[in-house]
Amino acid sequence: MAFRKIDGRLFCAHTNGLLEILPDFRIRHPYRVNTGVFRTLEATINGKQIQIIITYDNLLILNRTTGELNSMRQISDPIYNAEVDHLGNIWLETASRGVYKCRLNDEQNAFRYYTYYGNEKDSSLPARLQLFKSGGRILFLGNDLFYIYDEVNDNLQLEQHLNRCFETIHDLKRIVPIDSEESWAITGSSVYRFFYDGYIARIREAYKVEADNLSLITAYENIAVLNDSLSLICLDAGFILHNSHLSKRQTVELSAPNLEFIHAGKELNAGFIDINQSIHIPFQDNTVTVGFSVNAAFAGNLSVQYQLEEMDSTWSAPKQLNSISYARLPQGKYTLRLRTTDGLNNYSPDTLLEFNVLPPWYNTVWWYLTCCALIIAALFGTFYLMKRRLQTKHLRRMKAQEAAHLRLMNEQLQNEIEEKDAEIFTQTSFIIHKNELILKLKEMVDDICARNTQKGLIPFYQKINNLLANNLDTEDDWKMFLIKFEQKHRNFFKRLKEMHPQLTNNDLRLCACLRLNMETKDIASLMNLSVRAVENNRYRLRKKLDLKPTQNLNEYFLNID
């Protein structure tokens, strides 16, 4: 139920509709509202007085001059609350879909236009927005943040004054206005009376309801405002009557946390340090745990905040604990601050603990001296390695030069071999062509002699034949040929005689021709034999060498070095 006094009449928003309580305490239904009512309020828009009735089903607008009651069915979302701003806009709060800004037409029987503001339009806004009025402004609450309407940009923006005022307060459930500038803020366990005029936001009173073994109604937290000074804080089992004139803000003195122990390292059974002496923690034990206690912590529902100045930029969130740990702290000096808080912006004096984490072994003077010695040794080692490298490089250069020299000599030898081959080829070709030419000339002389019967020419023919026969003698040619052959194949005949001592000189000559891979016709010309005779000599040579029928005679000699 919600009560509202309008023009001296007392209205009650009830599940049975809108009720009017008469001076004689009789109850009547002033209007035909066939469903439950959340609340009702009066407003003046464009000089016309209206009454807004928010029902379970829809929104009703009552023209108080004509008594006409109109249903606003343009918005299908369930409406939970409404407020009117200084421009005559009606703001509607839905159950879970944001808010609407609406403008009535002149007849007050429909909305001329309406605009939606919520999470579906702007993803930065909460899904649930609560509507309230304070300081003459329409404000919105959602996810512990306050928003205000920006007329220039036509959107909802964060209200900085209220957000700074409530930045340490969480789980805000509801805002209940007291008057034009003061309101109640309700969380799950505390209530806050605050002031807001559009420029200044300040918490004037704060109470922890659960501290006295009392609790608010979960999910239905509410405060009934009787007048500017009296309010009923609704509890799960009764009420708290609050009188702002009688309540005086008392200074709450909280006791500071008491240090109990400090433990360094991960071993649980060792590592405890005397807190009454200077604390120096080895680097290998740089996981630090500090134990403490708070007087009347459970009775006063007190929490602890801590801050390690060299590590934390802000105080930690209030927690109910009796020890804190910091793992793997770097070397250096640290100051740990501890304080007690009751969650209502009351804090105890700080408890200070100073300690020093010693540097690791690799960050000491002895380590630096060792590093210097290692660097010097490394320089000497580098010098030695560079010297060895230069020597190795010099040896490689010398080997490369020697290899180049050997390669040059090899090329020269190869050239000499090729020259020898060319000389043998030239010598052989010359002998072959000379013998062929002599034989042809001899045949021509014999042919001429046979045709000519003059006896006076016979002595002349005989001299020519003798001269040709003498020049056909190949012994001198063979000596020259064998000299050239020996210059190239120095050990051929020696090796061949060792392998086959039964070979004759003619056999050796044939072997030399076969070693040069000469054709049978050329061999016949060179040795002044017929082709048939050369073939027979080849056959006899195979017998002497005892070669298999499948073995090639020329390849056999090619394999003899």
C-alpha positions in Angstrom: 0.0 0.0 0.0 1.0 3.6 -0.7 -0.7 6.7 0.8 -0.9 10.1 -0.9 -2.7 13.3 0.3 -4.1 15.3 -2.6 -6.1 18.5 -2.0 -6.9 17.4 1.5 -8.1 14.0 0.4 -6.2 10.8 1.5 -5.8 8.2 -1.2 -4.5 4.7 -0.8 -3.0 2.7 -3.6 -4.3 -0.9 -2.9 -4.6 -4.2 -4.6 -8.3 -3.6 -4.7 -7.8 -0.4 -6.6 -7.6 3.3 -5.7 -9.2 3.9 -2.3 -10.1 7.1 -0.6 -10.2 7.2 3.2 -12.8 9.7 4.4 -12.5 11.8 7.6 -14.9 9.4 9.4 -12.6 6.5 8.3 -15.0 5.1 5.8 -13.5 3.8 2.6 -14.9 4.4 -0.9 -13.8 4.0 -4.5 -13.6 7.5 -6.0 -12.9 6.2 -9.5 -13.6 3.1 -11.5 -10.3 1.3 -11.3 -10.9 -2.4 -11.6 -7.3 -3.5 -10.8 -4.6 -3.0 -8.2 -2.8 0.3 -8.0 0.9 0.8 -7.4 0.8 4.5 -6.6 -0.9 7.8 -7.5 0.5 11.4 -7.8 -0.7 14.8 -8.8 0.9 17.1 -11.3 0.3 20.3 -13.2 1.0 20.2 -17.0 0.4 23.2 -19.2 -1.6 24.8 -16.5 -4.0 21.9 -16.1 -4.1 19.8 -13.0 -4.0 16.1 -13.4 -3.8 13.0 -11.3 -1.6 10.1 -12.5 -2.8 6.6 -11.4 -0.4 3.7 -12.0 -2.3 0.4 -12.0 -1.2 -3.2 -12.4 -2.5 -3.1 -16.0 -2.0 0.3 -17.5 -1.6 4.1 -16.8 -4.6 6.3 -16.0 -4.7 10.1 -16.4 -7.4 11.9 -14.5 -8.4 15.4 -15.6 -9.2 16.9 -12.2 -11.1 19.8 -13.9 -13.5 17.7 -15.9 -13.2 14.5 -13.9 -12.5 12.6 -17.1 -10.4 9.4 -16.6 -8.4 8.2 -19.6 -6.3 5.1 -20.1 -2.9 5.5 -21.8 -2.6 2.2 -23.7 0.1 3.4 -26.2 2.8 1.8 -24.1 2.3 -1.9 -23.7 5.1 -2.4 -21.1 4.0 -2.7 -17.4 4.5 0.6 -15.6 5.8 0.6 -12.1 6.4 4.3 -11.2 6.0 7.7 -12.7 7.4 11.3 -12.2 6.8 14.6 -13.9 9.7 16.9 -14.7 9.9 20.7 -14.8 9.1 20.8 -18.5 5.8 18.8 -18.1 7.2 15.5 -19.4 5.9 12.4 -17.8 8.6 9.8 -17.1 7.5 6.2 -16.7 9.5 3.4 -15.1 8.9 -0.1 -16.5 9.4 -3.3 -14.5 12.5 -4.4 -16.4 12.8 -2.5 -19.7 14.1 0.9 -18.9 12.1 4.2 -18.9 9.9 6.3 -21.2 9.6 10.1 -21.6 6.1 10.9 -22.6 4.2 14.1 -23.6 0.4 14.5 -23.2 -1.7 16.0 -26.0 -3.9 19.0 -25.2 -7.0 16.8 -24.6 -5.0 14.7 -22.1 -6.4 11.5 -23.4 -3.3 10.2 -25.2 0.4 10.7 -25.5 1.4 13.1 -28.3 4.8 11.3 -28.5 7.0 9.2 -26.2 10.7 8.2 -26.3 12.3 5.0 -24.9 15.6 5.0 -23.0 17.1 1.7 -22.0 19.4 -1.2 -22.6 17.7 -2.1 -25.9 18.5 1.3 -27.3 21.8 2.0 -25.5 23.8 -1.1 -24.5 25.8 0.9 -21.9 22.6 1.4 -19.8 21.5 -1.2 -17.2 18.5 -3.4 -18.1 16.7 -2.2 -15.0 16.4 1.5 -14.3 14.7 2.9 -11.1 13.1 6.3 -11.4 13.1 8.9 -8.6 13.1 12.7 -8.2 15.5 14.8 -6.2 16.7 18.3 -6.3 14.0 19.1 -8.8 15.6 16.7 -11.3 14.6 13.3 -12.6 17.2 10.7 -11.7 17.7 7.1 -12.5 19.4 4.2 -10.6 20.7 1.0 -12.1 23.6 -1.4 -11.2 24.8 0.9 -8.3 25.1 3.9 -10.8 23.1 7.1 -11.0 22.0 8.6 -14.3 20.5 11.9 -15.3 18.7 13.1 -18.5 20.8 15.2 -20.9 18.4 17.5 -22.8 21.1 18.6 -25.3 22.0 15.1 -26.5 18.6 13.5 -25.6 20.1 10.6 -23.7 20.9 9.4 -20.2 24.3 10.1 -18.8 26.1 9.3 -15.5 25.5 11.8 -12.7 29.0 12.5 -11.4 28.1 14.0 -8.0 26.0 11.1 -6.8 28.3 8.5 -8.2 31.3 10.0 -6.4 29.2 10.2 -3.2 28.2 6.5 -3.4 31.4 5.1 -5.0 32.2 2.9 -2.0 28.6 1.7 -1.5 27.3 -1.3 -3.4 24.1 -3.3 -3.7 21.8 -0.3 -3.9 18.3 -1.5 -3.9 16.0 1.5 -3.8 15.9 5.3 -3.5 13.0 6.8 -1.4 12.6 10.6 -1.6 12.0 12.4 1.7 11.6 15.9 0.4 12.8 17.9 -2.6 16.5 17.6 -1.6 16.8 14.7 0.8 16.3 11.0 0.1 16.9 7.5 1.6 19.2 5.1 -0.2 18.7 1.4 0.8 21.0 -1.5 0.3 20.6 -5.1 1.4 21.9 -4.3 4.9 22.2 -0.5 5.4 20.3 2.7 4.9 21.7 6.1 4.0 20.1 9.5 4.3 21.7 11.8 1.7 21.3 15.3 0.4 21.3 16.3 -3.3 20.4 19.6 -4.9 21.8 19.1 -8.3 25.2 20.5 -7.4 26.2 18.9 -4.1 25.7 15.2 -3.0 26.5 14.3 0.6 25.6 11.4 2.9 24.3 12.8 6.2 23.4 9.6 8.0 24.2 6.0 7.7 23.0 3.0 9.6 23.9 -0.7 9.5 20.6 -2.4 10.1 22.1 -5.9 10.5 24.4 -4.8 13.3 21.5 -5.0 15.8 20.4 -8.5 14.7 17.7 -6.9 12.5 17.3 -7.2 8.8 15.5 -5.5 6.0 12.9 -7.4 3.9 14.9 -9.2 1.2 13.8 -8.0 -2.3 11.2 -5.7 -0.8 13.4 -3.2 1.1 11.5 0.0 1.8 11.2 3.1 4.0 7.9 4.8 4.6 8.4 8.6 4.9 5.8 10.0 7.3 7.1 13.6 7.1 10.3 15.5 6.6 11.7 14.3 9.9 9.9 11.0 10.6 10.5 7.8 8.7 9.6 4.1 9.2 12.4 1.7 8.2 10.6 -1.5 7.2 12.1 -4.6 8.8 11.5 -8.3 8.4 9.9 -8.3 11.8 8.7 -4.8 12.6 9.8 -1.2 12.0 12.4 1.3 13.1 11.1 4.8 13.7 13.7 7.3 12.7 13.5 11.0 13.7 16.0 13.1 11.9 15.6 16.0 14.5 16.6 13.7 17.4 19.3 11.7 15.6 22.7 13.3 15.9 25.7 12.1 14.0 28.0 10.6 16.6 31.7 10.2 15.9 32.3 6.4 15.7 35.7 5.4 17.0 36.9 2.0 15.6 39.9 0.2 17.0 42.8 -0.3 14.7 43.8 -3.9 13.8 46.3 -5.6 16.1 49.3 -7.3 14.4 49.7 -10.9 15.4 52.4 -12.4 13.3 54.4 -12.1 10.0 55.4 -15.2 8.1 57.8 -15.4 5.2 58.2 -18.2 2.7 55.9 -21.1 1.7 56.8 -23.5 4.6 54.0 -23.4 7.1 56.0 -24.7 10.0 58.9 -22.2 9.7 59.5 -18.7 8.6 57.8 -16.7 11.5 59.5 -13.4 12.2 59.6 -11.3 15.4 57.4 -8.2 14.7 59.1 -6.2 17.5 62.4 -6.1 15.6 63.5 -4.8 12.2 62.1 -7.1 9.6 64.4 -8.3 6.8 63.1 -11.0 4.6 65.4 -13.1 2.4 64.5 -12.9 -1.3 63.9 -16.7 -1.5 61.2 -16.3 1.1 59.5 -13.3 -0.6 56.0 -14.7 -0.1 54.8 -12.7 3.0 51.8 -13.4 5.1 50.6 -11.0 7.9 48.2 -12.0 10.6 46.1 -9.6 12.6 43.0 -9.3 14.8 40.2 -6.7 15.2 38.5 -6.1 18.5 34.7 -6.8 18.5 34.9 -7.6 14.7 31.9 -9.9 14.7 29.8 -7.9 17.2 30.3 -4.7 15.3 30.1 -6.3 11.9 33.6 -4.8 11.1 35.7 -5.4 8.1 39.4 -4.8 7.3 41.0 -2.9 4.4 44.7 -3.1 3.6 47.1 -1.3 1.2 50.8 -2.2 0.5 52.0 1.3 -0.5 54.7 0.1 -2.9 52.4 -2.3 -4.7 48.7 -1.2 -4.3 47.5 2.1 -5.7 44.2 2.1 -3.6 42.8 0.5 -0.5 41.4 -3.0 -0.9 37.7 -3.7 -0.7 36.4 -4.3 2.9 36.7 -7.9 3.9 36.2 -10.0 7.0 39.5 -11.7 7.3 42.4 -12.1 9.8 45.4 -12.5 7.4 46.6 -11.3 4.1 49.4 -12.6 1.8 51.6 -11.2 -1.0 53.4 -13.6 -3.2 56.8 -13.1 -4.9 57.4 -9.6 -3.8 60.4 -7.8 -5.5 63.3 -6.6 -3.5 62.8 -3.3 -1.7 61.3 -1.6 1.4 57.5 -1.9 2.0 54.9 -0.3 4.2 51.7 -2.2 4.9 48.7 -0.2 6.1 45.7 -1.9 7.8 42.5 -0.2 9.0 39.1 -1.2 10.3 35.8 -0.1 8.7 32.1 -0.6 9.5 31.0 -0.1 5.9 29.5 3.3 6.8 32.5 5.4 5.8 33.9 5.1 9.4 37.6 4.1 9.6 40.0 3.3 12.3 43.5 4.7 12.5 46.0 2.9 10.3 48.2 0.2 11.6 51.6 0.3 10.0 54.0 -2.5 9.3 57.4 -1.8 7.7 59.6 -4.6 6.3 62.4 -5.0 3.8 62.8 -7.8 1.2 66.5 -8.4 0.7 67.9 -8.5 -2.8 68.5 -11.9 -4.4 72.0 -13.4 -4.6 72.4 -12.3 -8.2 71.8 -8.7 -7.1 74.6 -8.4 -4.4 78.1 -6.9 -4.4 79.7 -10.3 -4.5 77.7 -11.2 -7.5 78.7 -8.1 -9.3 82.4 -8.8 -8.5 81.9 -12.3 -9.8 80.3 -11.0 -12.9 83.3 -8.6 -13.5 85.7 -11.6 -13.1 83.6 -13.6 -15.5 83.5 -10.7 -18.0 87.3 -10.4 -17.9 87.7 -14.2 -18.3 85.2 -14.0 -21.2 87.3 -11.2 -22.8 90.4 -13.2 -22.5 88.6 -16.3 -23.9 87.2 -14.2 -26.7 90.7 -12.9 -27.5 92.0 -16.4 -27.5 89.2 -17.7 -29.7 89.7 -14.8 -32.1 93.4 -15.6 -32.3 92.6 -19.2 -33.0 90.0 -18.2 -35.5 92.5 -16.0 -37.3 95.1 -18.7 -37.3 92.5 -21.2 -38.6 91.5 -18.7 -41.3 95.2 -18.2 -42.3 95.7 -22.0 -42.5 92.6 -22.3 -44.6 93.9 -19.5 -46.9 97.2 -21.4 -47.2 95.4 -24.6 -47.9 93.3 -22.9 -50.5 96.4 -21.5 -52.2 98.0 -24.9 -52.1 94.9 -26.4 -53.5 94.8 -23.8 -56.2 98.4 -24.5 -57.0 97.8 -28.3 -57.1 94.7 -27.6 -59.3 96.9 -25.6 -61.6 99.5 -28.3 -61.8 96.8 -30.9 -62.4 95.5 -28.8 -65.2 99.0 -28.5 -66.6 99.4 -32.3 -66.4 96.1 -32.7 -68.0 97.1 -30.4 -70.8 100.3 -32.4 -71.2 98.4 -35.6 -71.4 96.1 -34.1 -73.9 99.2 -32.9 -75.9 100.6 -36.4 -75.7 97.3 -37.9 -76.9 97.4 -35.4 -79.7 101.0 -36.3 -80.6 100.2 -40.0 -80.6 97.2 -39.4 -82.7 99.1 -37.2 -85.1 102.0 -39.7 -85.3 99.7 -42.6 -85.8 97.7 -40.8 -88.4 100.8 -39.8 -90.2 102.2 -43.3 -90.3 98.8 -44.7 -91.5 98.4 -42.1 -94.2 102.1 -42.5 -95.3 101.7 -46.3 -95.6 98.5 -46.0 -97.4 100.0 -43.6 -99.9 103.1 -45.8 -100.5 100.9 -48.8 -101.1 98.8 -46.9 -103.5 101.9 -45.7 -105.3 103.3 -49.2 -105.4 100.1 -50.5 -106.8 100.1 -47.8 -109.5 103.8 -48.6 -110.4 103.0 -52.3 -110.6 100.0 -51.6 -112.8 102.0 -49.4 -115.2 104.8 -52.0 -115.4 102.3 -54.7 -116.3 100.9 -52.6 -119.1 104.2 -51.4 -120.5 106.4 -54.0 -122.3 109.4 -51.9 -123.0 112.4 -53.6 -121.6 114.3 -50.4 -121.2 111.9 -49.2 -118.4 112.1 -52.4 -116.3 115.3 -51.2 -114.4 113.5 -47.9 -113.7 110.4 -49.7 -112.4 112.6 -51.9 -110.1 114.3 -48.8 -108.6 111.0 -47.2 -107.9 109.7 -50.4 -106.2 112.8 -50.7 -104.1 112.5 -47.1 -103.1 108.8 -47.6 -102.1 109.5 -50.8 -100.3 112.3 -49.2 -98.3 110.0 -46.4 -97.3 107.3 -48.8 -96.4 109.6 -50.3 -93.7 107.6 -49.5 -90.5 110.4 -50.3 -88.0 111.4 -46.6 -87.6 107.8 -45.6 -87.5 107.1 -48.1 -84.8 110.0 -46.8 -82.7 108.7 -43.3 -82.9 105.1 -44.5 -82.1 106.3 -46.5 -79.2 108.3 -43.6 -77.8 105.2 -41.4 -77.9 103.1 -44.2 -76.4 105.5 -44.7 -73.5 105.6 -41.0 -72.7 101.9 -41.2 -71.9 101.5 -44.8 -70.7 104.7 -45.3 -68.9 104.0 -48.5 -67.1 101.7 -50.2 -69.7 104.2 -52.5 -71.3 105.9 -53.2 -68.0 102.7 -54.1 -66.3 101.5 -56.2 -69.4 104.8 -58.2 -69.4 104.4 -58.9 -65.7 100.9 -60.2 -66.3 101.6 -62.0 -69.6 105.3 -62.8 -70.1 104.6 -65.0 -73.1 103.7 -62.0 -75.3 106.0 -61.2 -78.3 106.9 -57.8 -79.6 104.3 -58.0 -82.3 101.7 -58.9 -79.6 102.8 -55.8 -77.6 102.5 -53.6 -80.7 98.9 -54.9 -81.2 98.2 -54.4 -77.5 99.3 -50.8 -77.8 97.0 -50.2 -80.7 94.1 -51.8 -78.9 94.9 -49.7 -75.8 94.4 -46.6 -78.0 91.1 -48.1 -79.1 92.1 -48.1 -82.8 90.0 -49.7 -85.5 91.1 -52.8 -87.3 91.6 -51.1 -90.6 93.9 -48.5 -89.0 95.9 -51.2 -87.2 96.4 -53.0 -90.5 97.8 -49.8 -92.1 100.0 -49.1 -89.2 101.4 -52.6 -89.0 101.6 -53.1 -92.8 99.3 -56.1 -92.6 96.1 -57.1 -94.1 92.8 -56.8 -92.2 92.6 -60.5 -92.2 96.0 -60.9 -90.6 95.0 -58.3 -87.9 91.9 -60.3 -87.1 93.9 -63.5 -86.8 96.4 -61.8 -84.5 93.6 -60.5 -82.3 92.3 -64.0 -82.1 95.6 -65.5 -81.1 96.1 -62.6 -78.6 92.8 -63.5 -76.9 94.1 -67.1 -76.5 97.3 -66.0 -75.0 95.6 -63.7 -72.6 93.1 -66.5 -71.8 90.0 -64.1 -72.1 86.5 -65.3 -71.8 84.3 -65.0 -74.9 82.1 -62.4 -73.3 85.1 -60.2 -72.3 85.9 -57.3 -74.6 89.6 -57.2 -75.7 89.8 -53.4 -75.9 88.2 -52.9 -72.4 90.7 -55.3 -71.0 93.7 -53.1 -72.1 91.9 -50.0 -71.0 91.8 -51.3 -67.4 95.6 -51.8 -67.3 97.4 -48.8 -65.8 
